[in-house]
Amino acid sequence: MSRWKELPAALADHEHTLIAQLRRLKDHSGLSLTALAARTAYSRSSWARYLNGKQPVPMQAVEELARVCAVEPTRLVVLCEVAIRARGAGGGRISDGARR
């Protein structure tokens, strides 16, 4: 399992929870960021930005990670929706789903 950097302190609680769950899922899968990129429409550097809290995670990326890891995506999708709404309500960044 990889050793993750601490998430940015300015990250909202909802975003922190989502990223922690995504990190856990990625680690449990045993996939490297390179392998994850090969199996999704997102690059290795995009995954690194999302999983290190440097850029909001697009809903499509959450769904693809769940698919690649063969898990039911509902809980992750709800966490992502809550994080997106919180970003919007706070005037913060909103993920546009941009890929690579």
Secondary structure, 3 states (H helix, E strand, C coil): CCCCCCCCCCCCHHHHHHHHHHHHHHHHHCCCHHHHHHHCCCCHHHHHHHHCCCCCCCHHHHHHHHHHCCCCCHHHHHHHHHHHHHHHHCCCCCCCCCCC
